[in-house]
Amino acid sequence: MKLILRWILNAVALMLIPELLSSIQVESYTAALISAVLLGFVNAIIRPLLILITLPITILTLGLFTLVINALMFWSVSGLVRGFVVPDFWTAFWGALLYSLLTWMVSLALSDKD
């Protein structure tokens, strides 16, 4: 149940991004839901591999290259989902940053208070 709620809230977070960055488009709830699933998959499976491969440059940039990897993942998902449009790298960079902040807030809201 919590996983489905997190998925829906991440999709809602994705729907909020065009309100903050007008060049990003999310045309439907379906596109947001599919994009949220793919972003979760990419961030869980592909992103760690890319961070490992690019570890030397990540160390040299004191971790800032991770932001570039996040932007590339965000941009790549937009190429896979019809209705989720991210036109260029810099838009993807800022969109990924906003999405990370919004999903972090979702995680905080759904975390167990131990």
N, CA, C and O atoms as CSV, one atom per row, in Angstrom:
chain,resi,resn,atom,element,x,y,z
A,1,MET,N,N,0.823,-1.200,0.000
A,1,MET,CA,C,0.000,0.000,0.000
A,1,MET,C,C,0.866,1.263,0.000
A,1,MET,O,O,0.593,2.221,-0.724
A,2,LYS,N,N,1.927,1.240,0.839
A,2,LYS,CA,C,2.797,2.400,0.933
A,2,LYS,C,C,3.548,2.630,-0.382
A,2,LYS,O,O,3.802,3.772,-0.765
A,3,LEU,N,N,3.901,1.541,-1.068
A,3,LEU,CA,C,4.598,1.645,-2.345
A,3,LEU,C,C,3.706,2.310,-3.402
A,3,LEU,O,O,4.176,3.140,-4.179
A,4,ILE,N,N,2.442,1.946,-3.425
A,4,ILE,CA,C,1.509,2.545,-4.382
A,4,ILE,C,C,1.286,4.021,-4.063
A,4,ILE,O,O,1.219,4.851,-4.969
A,5,LEU,N,N,1.174,4.342,-2.793
A,5,LEU,CA,C,1.011,5.738,-2.386
A,5,LEU,C,C,2.239,6.560,-2.783
A,5,LEU,O,O,2.107,7.679,-3.279
A,6,ARG,N,N,3.433,6.000,-2.565
A,6,ARG,CA,C,4.665,6.694,-2.941
A,6,ARG,C,C,4.712,6.903,-4.459
A,6,ARG,O,O,5.112,7.968,-4.930
A,7,TRP,N,N,4.305,5.888,-5.213
A,7,TRP,CA,C,4.283,5.977,-6.673
A,7,TRP,C,C,3.334,7.089,-7.129
A,7,TRP,O,O,3.691,7.895,-7.988
A,8,ILE,N,N,2.151,7.131,-6.567
A,8,ILE,CA,C,1.167,8.149,-6.941
A,8,ILE,C,C,1.667,9.543,-6.559
A,8,ILE,O,O,1.532,10.484,-7.341
A,9,LEU,N,N,2.241,9.680,-5.365
A,9,LEU,CA,C,2.741,10.990,-4.939
A,9,LEU,C,C,3.943,11.433,-5.774
A,9,LEU,O,O,4.105,12.625,-6.035
A,10,ASN,N,N,4.784,10.491,-6.195
A,10,ASN,CA,C,5.886,10.845,-7.092
A,10,ASN,C,C,5.358,11.289,-8.455
A,10,ASN,O,O,5.923,12.186,-9.080
A,11,ALA,N,N,4.288,10.667,-8.909
A,11,ALA,CA,C,3.660,11.100,-10.164
A,11,ALA,C,C,3.063,12.498,-10.011
A,11,ALA,O,O,3.146,13.315,-10.929
A,12,VAL,N,N,2.468,12.770,-8.863
A,12,VAL,CA,C,1.938,14.117,-8.598
A,12,VAL,C,C,3.083,15.124,-8.570
A,12,VAL,O,O,2.950,16.229,-9.096
A,13,ALA,N,N,4.197,14.750,-7.963
A,13,ALA,CA,C,5.374,15.623,-7.949
A,13,ALA,C,C,5.839,15.913,-9.376
A,13,ALA,O,O,6.227,17.036,-9.697
A,14,LEU,N,N,5.795,14.901,-10.215
A,14,LEU,CA,C,6.175,15.079,-11.619
A,14,LEU,C,C,5.199,16.003,-12.345
A,14,LEU,O,O,5.593,16.755,-13.236
A,15,MET,N,N,3.937,15.943,-11.962
A,15,MET,CA,C,2.938,16.828,-12.565
A,15,MET,C,C,3.129,18.281,-12.121
A,15,MET,O,O,2.700,19.199,-12.820
A,16,LEU,N,N,3.764,18.497,-10.973
A,16,LEU,CA,C,4.002,19.856,-10.478
A,16,LEU,C,C,5.174,20.545,-11.181
A,16,LEU,O,O,5.229,21.774,-11.231
A,17,ILE,N,N,6.085,19.784,-11.708
A,17,ILE,CA,C,7.290,20.372,-12.297
A,17,ILE,C,C,6.980,21.324,-13.454
A,17,ILE,O,O,7.617,22.374,-13.532
A,18,PRO,N,N,6.038,21.020,-14.359
A,18,PRO,CA,C,5.736,22.000,-15.424
A,18,PRO,C,C,5.204,23.334,-14.904
A,18,PRO,O,O,5.273,24.345,-15.602
A,19,GLU,N,N,4.674,23.337,-13.680
A,19,GLU,CA,C,4.221,24.592,-13.092
A,19,GLU,C,C,5.409,25.478,-12.720
A,19,GLU,O,O,5.291,26.703,-12.671
A,20,LEU,N,N,6.552,24.847,-12.458
A,20,LEU,CA,C,7.756,25.580,-12.063
A,20,LEU,C,C,8.716,25.798,-13.230
A,20,LEU,O,O,9.419,26.807,-13.277
A,21,LEU,N,N,8.746,24.862,-14.162
A,21,LEU,CA,C,9.581,24.959,-15.372
A,21,LEU,C,C,8.665,24.791,-16.584
A,21,LEU,O,O,8.265,23.675,-16.916
A,22,SER,N,N,8.344,25.878,-17.227
A,22,SER,CA,C,7.339,25.836,-18.296
A,22,SER,C,C,7.780,25.037,-19.518
A,22,SER,O,O,6.930,24.625,-20.307
A,23,SER,N,N,9.068,24.804,-19.702
A,23,SER,CA,C,9.517,24.070,-20.886
A,23,SER,C,C,9.346,22.559,-20.739
A,23,SER,O,O,9.431,21.839,-21.734
A,24,ILE,N,N,9.108,22.066,-19.534
A,24,ILE,CA,C,8.816,20.646,-19.331
A,24,ILE,C,C,7.312,20.451,-19.458
A,24,ILE,O,O,6.523,21.246,-18.948
A,25,GLN,N,N,6.928,19.383,-20.145
A,25,GLN,CA,C,5.505,19.092,-20.330
A,25,GLN,C,C,5.190,17.692,-19.827
A,25,GLN,O,O,5.887,16.732,-20.154
A,26,VAL,N,N,4.143,17.588,-19.035
A,26,VAL,CA,C,3.576,16.300,-18.648
A,26,VAL,C,C,2.115,16.384,-19.064
A,26,VAL,O,O,1.319,17.092,-18.447
A,27,GLU,N,N,1.776,15.656,-20.112
A,27,GLU,CA,C,0.480,15.856,-20.770
A,27,GLU,C,C,-0.682,15.104,-20.135
A,27,GLU,O,O,-1.837,15.458,-20.370
A,28,SER,N,N,-0.406,14.071,-19.334
A,28,SER,CA,C,-1.517,13.325,-18.748
A,28,SER,C,C,-1.073,12.656,-17.449
A,28,SER,O,O,0.118,12.560,-17.150
A,29,TYR,N,N,-2.056,12.202,-16.695
A,29,TYR,CA,C,-1.750,11.463,-15.479
A,29,TYR,C,C,-1.068,10.140,-15.819
A,29,TYR,O,O,-0.177,9.688,-15.100
A,30,THR,N,N,-1.493,9.531,-16.914
A,30,THR,CA,C,-0.884,8.272,-17.342
A,30,THR,C,C,0.595,8.462,-17.648
A,30,THR,O,O,1.426,7.647,-17.248
A,31,ALA,N,N,0.923,9.532,-18.353
A,31,ALA,CA,C,2.328,9.818,-18.659
A,31,ALA,C,C,3.114,10.049,-17.372
A,31,ALA,O,O,4.264,9.623,-17.267
A,32,ALA,N,N,2.516,10.710,-16.406
A,32,ALA,CA,C,3.190,10.959,-15.127
A,32,ALA,C,C,3.400,9.657,-14.359
A,32,ALA,O,O,4.468,9.445,-13.785
A,33,LEU,N,N,2.399,8.789,-14.343
A,33,LEU,CA,C,2.525,7.514,-13.636
A,33,LEU,C,C,3.588,6.624,-14.271
A,33,LEU,O,O,4.405,6.033,-13.566
A,34,ILE,N,N,3.581,6.526,-15.594
A,34,ILE,CA,C,4.578,5.714,-16.291
A,34,ILE,C,C,5.971,6.305,-16.097
A,34,ILE,O,O,6.934,5.573,-15.868
A,35,SER,N,N,6.076,7.617,-16.187
A,35,SER,CA,C,7.373,8.269,-15.992
A,35,SER,C,C,7.887,8.066,-14.576
A,35,SER,O,O,9.084,7.854,-14.377
A,36,ALA,N,N,6.997,8.128,-13.590
A,36,ALA,CA,C,7.409,7.921,-12.200
A,36,ALA,C,C,7.947,6.504,-11.998
A,36,ALA,O,O,8.935,6.310,-11.290
A,37,VAL,N,N,7.305,5.524,-12.614
A,37,VAL,CA,C,7.792,4.146,-12.514
A,37,VAL,C,C,9.154,4.016,-13.180
A,37,VAL,O,O,10.073,3.424,-12.613
A,38,LEU,N,N,9.286,4.569,-14.383
A,38,LEU,CA,C,10.561,4.471,-15.088
A,38,LEU,C,C,11.672,5.235,-14.373
A,38,LEU,O,O,12.809,4.764,-14.324
A,39,LEU,N,N,11.362,6.400,-13.821
A,39,LEU,CA,C,12.369,7.143,-13.063
A,39,LEU,C,C,12.814,6.354,-11.835
A,39,LEU,O,O,13.999,6.337,-11.502
A,40,GLY,N,N,11.882,5.713,-11.173
A,40,GLY,CA,C,12.243,4.870,-10.034
A,40,GLY,C,C,13.127,3.709,-10.449
A,40,GLY,O,O,14.104,3.396,-9.769
A,41,PHE,N,N,12.793,3.072,-11.556
A,41,PHE,CA,C,13.596,1.955,-12.063
A,41,PHE,C,C,14.991,2.424,-12.457
A,41,PHE,O,O,15.988,1.810,-12.078
A,42,VAL,N,N,15.056,3.511,-13.217
A,42,VAL,CA,C,16.341,4.040,-13.680
A,42,VAL,C,C,17.203,4.458,-12.491
A,42,VAL,O,O,18.406,4.197,-12.472
A,43,ASN,N,N,16.590,5.105,-11.501
A,43,ASN,CA,C,17.353,5.542,-10.334
A,43,ASN,C,C,17.797,4.379,-9.454
A,43,ASN,O,O,18.805,4.481,-8.755
A,44,ALA,N,N,17.063,3.288,-9.482
A,44,ALA,CA,C,17.428,2.133,-8.659
A,44,ALA,C,C,18.436,1.218,-9.345
A,44,ALA,O,O,19.278,0.624,-8.671
A,45,ILE,N,N,18.372,1.090,-10.656
A,45,ILE,CA,C,19.196,0.109,-11.367
A,45,ILE,C,C,20.329,0.762,-12.161
A,45,ILE,O,O,21.494,0.410,-11.976
A,46,ILE,N,N,20.002,1.694,-13.028
A,46,ILE,CA,C,20.990,2.235,-13.964
A,46,ILE,C,C,21.868,3.312,-13.319
A,46,ILE,O,O,23.076,3.342,-13.553
A,47,ARG,N,N,21.284,4.178,-12.528
A,47,ARG,CA,C,22.044,5.278,-11.914
A,47,ARG,C,C,23.228,4.798,-11.076
A,47,ARG,O,O,24.317,5.353,-11.216
A,48,PRO,N,N,23.067,3.787,-10.207
A,48,PRO,CA,C,24.230,3.325,-9.440
A,48,PRO,C,C,25.365,2.800,-10.331
A,48,PRO,O,O,26.542,2.988,-10.025
A,49,LEU,N,N,24.995,2.141,-11.431
A,49,LEU,CA,C,26.020,1.658,-12.358
A,49,LEU,C,C,26.761,2.820,-13.008
A,49,LEU,O,O,27.984,2.781,-13.145
A,50,LEU,N,N,26.026,3.845,-13.407
A,50,LEU,CA,C,26.666,5.017,-14.008
A,50,LEU,C,C,27.555,5.751,-13.000
A,50,LEU,O,O,28.623,6.250,-13.355
A,51,ILE,N,N,27.115,5.814,-11.762
A,51,ILE,CA,C,27.935,6.468,-10.738
A,51,ILE,C,C,29.224,5.680,-10.529
A,51,ILE,O,O,30.292,6.268,-10.358
A,52,LEU,N,N,29.130,4.361,-10.541
A,52,LEU,CA,C,30.318,3.533,-10.393
A,52,LEU,C,C,31.275,3.710,-11.576
A,52,LEU,O,O,32.486,3.827,-11.388
A,53,ILE,N,N,30.732,3.727,-12.778
A,53,ILE,CA,C,31.562,3.890,-13.972
A,53,ILE,C,C,32.235,5.260,-13.994
A,53,ILE,O,O,33.391,5.377,-14.402
A,54,THR,N,N,31.526,6.285,-13.561
A,54,THR,CA,C,32.057,7.648,-13.601
A,54,THR,C,C,32.660,8.086,-12.268
A,54,THR,O,O,32.809,9.281,-12.014
A,55,LEU,N,N,33.002,7.128,-11.427
A,55,LEU,CA,C,33.520,7.450,-10.100
A,55,LEU,C,C,34.720,8.403,-10.117
A,55,LEU,O,O,34.758,9.323,-9.300
A,56,PRO,N,N,35.690,8.228,-11.000
A,56,PRO,CA,C,36.824,9.177,-10.980
A,56,PRO,C,C,36.406,10.631,-11.212
A,56,PRO,O,O,36.863,11.524,-10.500
A,57,ILE,N,N,35.547,10.874,-12.195
A,57,ILE,CA,C,35.113,12.252,-12.457
A,57,ILE,C,C,34.207,12.757,-11.337
A,57,ILE,O,O,34.206,13.948,-11.026
A,58,THR,N,N,33.439,11.852,-10.732
A,58,THR,CA,C,32.595,12.249,-9.602
A,58,THR,C,C,33.460,12.677,-8.417
A,58,THR,O,O,33.143,13.646,-7.728
A,59,ILE,N,N,34.538,11.957,-8.188
A,59,ILE,CA,C,35.454,12.334,-7.099
A,59,ILE,C,C,36.134,13.659,-7.410
A,59,ILE,O,O,36.251,14.520,-6.539
A,60,LEU,N,N,36.582,13.823,-8.654
A,60,LEU,CA,C,37.254,15.074,-9.042
A,60,LEU,C,C,36.347,16.295,-8.892
A,60,LEU,O,O,36.815,17.385,-8.564
A,61,THR,N,N,35.055,16.108,-9.133
A,61,THR,CA,C,34.115,17.227,-9.036
A,61,THR,C,C,33.444,17.300,-7.668
A,61,THR,O,O,32.482,18.044,-7.475
A,62,LEU,N,N,33.959,16.525,-6.730
A,62,LEU,CA,C,33.421,16.485,-5.362
A,62,LEU,C,C,31.937,16.109,-5.331
A,62,LEU,O,O,31.170,16.620,-4.515
A,63,GLY,N,N,31.555,15.219,-6.223
A,63,GLY,CA,C,30.193,14.710,-6.251
A,63,GLY,C,C,29.223,15.471,-7.127
A,63,GLY,O,O,28.089,15.034,-7.322
A,64,LEU,N,N,29.652,16.608,-7.661
A,64,LEU,CA,C,28.732,17.415,-8.474
A,64,LEU,C,C,28.369,16.743,-9.796
A,64,LEU,O,O,27.327,17.048,-10.377
A,65,PHE,N,N,29.217,15.831,-10.278
A,65,PHE,CA,C,28.891,15.133,-11.526
A,65,PHE,C,C,27.645,14.264,-11.367
A,65,PHE,O,O,26.998,13.914,-12.354
A,66,THR,N,N,27.313,13.920,-10.141
A,66,THR,CA,C,26.086,13.161,-9.885
A,66,THR,C,C,24.858,13.934,-10.363
A,66,THR,O,O,23.882,13.332,-10.810
A,67,LEU,N,N,24.900,15.258,-10.272
A,67,LEU,CA,C,23.789,16.074,-10.782
A,67,LEU,C,C,23.649,15.920,-12.290
A,67,LEU,O,O,22.535,15.919,-12.814
A,68,VAL,N,N,24.767,15.792,-12.986
A,68,VAL,CA,C,24.734,15.574,-14.436
A,68,VAL,C,C,24.116,14.210,-14.740
A,68,VAL,O,O,23.309,14.081,-15.661
A,69,ILE,N,N,24.494,13.201,-13.970
A,69,ILE,CA,C,23.922,11.862,-14.157
A,69,ILE,C,C,22.419,11.895,-13.915
A,69,ILE,O,O,21.659,11.295,-14.675
A,70,ASN,N,N,21.977,12.588,-12.866
A,70,ASN,CA,C,20.538,12.717,-12.593
A,70,ASN,C,C,19.821,13.374,-13.766
A,70,ASN,O,O,18.744,12.932,-14.167
A,71,ALA,N,N,20.416,14.428,-14.315
A,71,ALA,CA,C,19.806,15.119,-15.453
A,71,ALA,C,C,19.714,14.195,-16.655
A,71,ALA,O,O,18.695,14.181,-17.345
A,72,LEU,N,N,20.752,13.433,-16.914
A,72,LEU,CA,C,20.736,12.510,-18.055
A,72,LEU,C,C,19.688,11.418,-17.879
A,72,LEU,O,O,19.049,11.012,-18.850
A,73,MET,N,N,19.505,10.940,-16.656
A,73,MET,CA,C,18.478,9.926,-16.391
A,73,MET,C,C,17.083,10.513,-16.604
A,73,MET,O,O,16.217,9.878,-17.208
A,74,PHE,N,N,16.877,11.720,-16.105
A,74,PHE,CA,C,15.588,12.412,-16.257
A,74,PHE,C,C,15.284,12.630,-17.739
A,74,PHE,O,O,14.168,12.387,-18.198
A,75,TRP,N,N,16.287,13.088,-18.472
A,75,TRP,CA,C,16.138,13.355,-19.903
A,75,TRP,C,C,15.886,12.067,-20.676
A,75,TRP,O,O,15.074,12.050,-21.602
A,76,SER,N,N,16.571,10.991,-20.308
A,76,SER,CA,C,16.392,9.727,-21.023
A,76,SER,C,C,14.988,9.160,-20.828
A,76,SER,O,O,14.411,8.601,-21.761
A,77,VAL,N,N,14.441,9.299,-19.630
A,77,VAL,CA,C,13.069,8.819,-19.398
A,77,VAL,C,C,12.079,9.614,-20.245
A,77,VAL,O,O,11.089,9.061,-20.724
A,78,SER,N,N,12.341,10.909,-20.431
A,78,SER,CA,C,11.427,11.703,-21.260
A,78,SER,C,C,11.447,11.222,-22.711
A,78,SER,O,O,10.465,11.393,-23.434
A,79,GLY,N,N,12.547,10.630,-23.135
A,79,GLY,CA,C,12.602,10.077,-24.486
A,79,GLY,C,C,11.847,8.774,-24.627
A,79,GLY,O,O,11.526,8.363,-25.742
A,80,LEU,N,N,11.558,8.120,-23.517
A,80,LEU,CA,C,10.867,6.830,-23.548
A,80,LEU,C,C,9.358,6.938,-23.376
A,80,LEU,O,O,8.627,6.032,-23.777
A,81,VAL,N,N,8.884,8.022,-22.789
A,81,VAL,CA,C,7.465,8.144,-22.446
A,81,VAL,C,C,6.818,9.230,-23.294
A,81,VAL,O,O,7.210,10.396,-23.245
A,82,ARG,N,N,5.837,8.833,-24.056
A,82,ARG,CA,C,5.068,9.805,-24.825
A,82,ARG,C,C,4.211,10.621,-23.857
A,82,ARG,O,O,3.506,10.069,-23.013
A,83,GLY,N,N,4.287,11.929,-23.995
A,83,GLY,CA,C,3.530,12.801,-23.110
A,83,GLY,C,C,4.364,13.403,-21.998
A,83,GLY,O,O,3.872,14.235,-21.235
A,84,PHE,N,N,5.621,12.995,-21.895
A,84,PHE,CA,C,6.558,13.579,-20.933
A,84,PHE,C,C,7.701,14.150,-21.758
A,84,PHE,O,O,8.522,13.410,-22.300
A,85,VAL,N,N,7.745,15.488,-21.848
A,85,VAL,CA,C,8.671,16.157,-22.758
A,85,VAL,C,C,9.652,17.018,-21.970
A,85,VAL,O,O,9.262,17.907,-21.213
A,86,VAL,N,N,10.934,16.729,-22.168
A,86,VAL,CA,C,12.025,17.536,-21.614
A,86,VAL,C,C,12.906,17.888,-22.819
A,86,VAL,O,O,13.584,17.013,-23.359
A,87,PRO,N,N,12.904,19.159,-23.246
A,87,PRO,CA,C,13.507,19.501,-24.537
A,87,PRO,C,C,15.030,19.493,-24.605
A,87,PRO,O,O,15.589,19.216,-25.667
A,88,ASP,N,N,15.718,19.791,-23.500
A,88,ASP,CA,C,17.181,19.879,-23.587
A,88,ASP,C,C,17.832,19.520,-22.258
A,88,ASP,O,O,17.152,19.280,-21.260
A,89,PHE,N,N,19.162,19.488,-22.264
A,89,PHE,CA,C,19.901,19.060,-21.078
A,89,PHE,C,C,19.676,19.978,-19.890
A,89,PHE,O,O,19.419,19.502,-18.785
A,90,TRP,N,N,19.766,21.285,-20.095
A,90,TRP,CA,C,19.654,22.202,-18.951
A,90,TRP,C,C,18.259,22.179,-18.342
A,90,TRP,O,O,18.104,22.318,-17.128
A,91,THR,N,N,17.270,22.006,-19.163
A,91,THR,CA,C,15.914,21.843,-18.627
A,91,THR,C,C,15.837,20.556,-17.815
A,91,THR,O,O,15.223,20.516,-16.749
A,92,ALA,N,N,16.473,19.499,-18.338
A,92,ALA,CA,C,16.515,18.225,-17.605
A,92,ALA,C,C,17.263,18.385,-16.289
A,92,ALA,O,O,16.876,17.803,-15.276
A,93,PHE,N,N,18.332,19.170,-16.303
A,93,PHE,CA,C,19.124,19.403,-15.092
A,93,PHE,C,C,18.254,20.020,-14.001
A,93,PHE,O,O,18.196,19.512,-12.881
A,94,TRP,N,N,17.584,21.112,-14.334
A,94,TRP,CA,C,16.742,21.790,-13.334
A,94,TRP,C,C,15.511,20.965,-12.984
A,94,TRP,O,O,15.076,20.955,-11.832
A,95,GLY,N,N,14.947,20.272,-13.972
A,95,GLY,CA,C,13.799,19.410,-13.701
A,95,GLY,C,C,14.158,18.258,-12.775
A,95,GLY,O,O,13.397,17.927,-11.866
A,96,ALA,N,N,15.320,17.647,-13.004
A,96,ALA,CA,C,15.764,16.552,-12.141
A,96,ALA,C,C,16.027,17.046,-10.729
A,96,ALA,O,O,15.734,16.349,-9.758
A,97,LEU,N,N,16.575,18.240,-10.613
A,97,LEU,CA,C,16.832,18.813,-9.295
A,97,LEU,C,C,15.520,19.052,-8.548
A,97,LEU,O,O,15.396,18.711,-7.372
A,98,LEU,N,N,14.551,19.638,-9.235
A,98,LEU,CA,C,13.239,19.869,-8.610
A,98,LEU,C,C,12.544,18.554,-8.264
A,98,LEU,O,O,11.965,18.419,-7.186
A,99,TYR,N,N,12.604,17.586,-9.179
A,99,TYR,CA,C,11.976,16.289,-8.929
A,99,TYR,C,C,12.626,15.604,-7.731
A,99,TYR,O,O,11.937,14.987,-6.919
A,100,SER,N,N,13.932,15.708,-7.618
A,100,SER,CA,C,14.629,15.120,-6.469
A,100,SER,C,C,14.163,15.755,-5.165
A,100,SER,O,O,13.924,15.058,-4.179
A,101,LEU,N,N,14.035,17.072,-5.165
A,101,LEU,CA,C,13.567,17.756,-3.957
A,101,LEU,C,C,12.137,17.356,-3.598
A,101,LEU,O,O,11.824,17.116,-2.432
A,102,LEU,N,N,11.276,17.288,-4.610
A,102,LEU,CA,C,9.872,16.934,-4.354
A,102,LEU,C,C,9.738,15.486,-3.879
A,102,LEU,O,O,8.967,15.208,-2.961
A,103,THR,N,N,10.478,14.567,-4.493
A,103,THR,CA,C,10.382,13.169,-4.065
A,103,THR,C,C,11.032,12.963,-2.697
A,103,THR,O,O,10.635,12.073,-1.944
A,104,TRP,N,N,12.028,13.785,-2.379
A,104,TRP,CA,C,12.613,13.732,-1.043
A,104,TRP,C,C,11.567,14.142,-0.007
A,104,TRP,O,O,11.477,13.533,1.059
A,105,MET,N,N,10.780,15.169,-0.318
A,105,MET,CA,C,9.716,15.589,0.598
A,105,MET,C,C,8.651,14.509,0.730
A,105,MET,O,O,8.108,14.304,1.816
A,106,VAL,N,N,8.345,13.809,-0.377
A,106,VAL,CA,C,7.405,12.683,-0.315
A,106,VAL,C,C,7.955,11.598,0.602
A,106,VAL,O,O,7.227,11.046,1.427
A,107,SER,N,N,9.235,11.297,0.457
A,107,SER,CA,C,9.854,10.276,1.312
A,107,SER,C,C,9.827,10.678,2.775
A,107,SER,O,O,9.590,9.843,3.649
A,108,LEU,N,N,10.069,11.951,3.044
A,108,LEU,CA,C,9.991,12.421,4.434
A,108,LEU,C,C,8.581,12.278,4.991
A,108,LEU,O,O,8.393,11.863,6.135
A,109,ALA,N,N,7.600,12.623,4.177
A,109,ALA,CA,C,6.208,12.555,4.634
A,109,ALA,C,C,5.765,11.113,4.887
A,109,ALA,O,O,4.944,10.860,5.769
A,110,LEU,N,N,6.309,10.165,4.113
A,110,LEU,CA,C,5.877,8.764,4.253
A,110,LEU,C,C,6.789,7.936,5.146
A,110,LEU,O,O,6.533,6.753,5.366
A,111,SER,N,N,7.841,8.542,5.657
A,111,SER,CA,C,8.772,7.763,6.474
A,111,SER,C,C,8.135,7.388,7.813
A,111,SER,O,O,7.285,8.100,8.348
A,112,ASP,N,N,8.577,6.251,8.327
A,112,ASP,CA,C,8.100,5.814,9.637
A,112,ASP,C,C,8.753,6.653,10.713
A,112,ASP,O,O,9.967,6.856,10.697
A,113,LYS,N,N,7.967,7.133,11.632
A,113,LYS,CA,C,8.483,7.940,12.736
A,113,LYS,C,C,8.872,7.006,13.884
A,113,LYS,O,O,8.036,6.665,14.720
A,114,ASP,N,N,10.127,6.600,13.922
A,114,ASP,CA,C,10.580,5.675,14.977
A,114,ASP,C,C,11.136,6.423,16.147
A,114,ASP,O,O,11.564,5.811,17.125
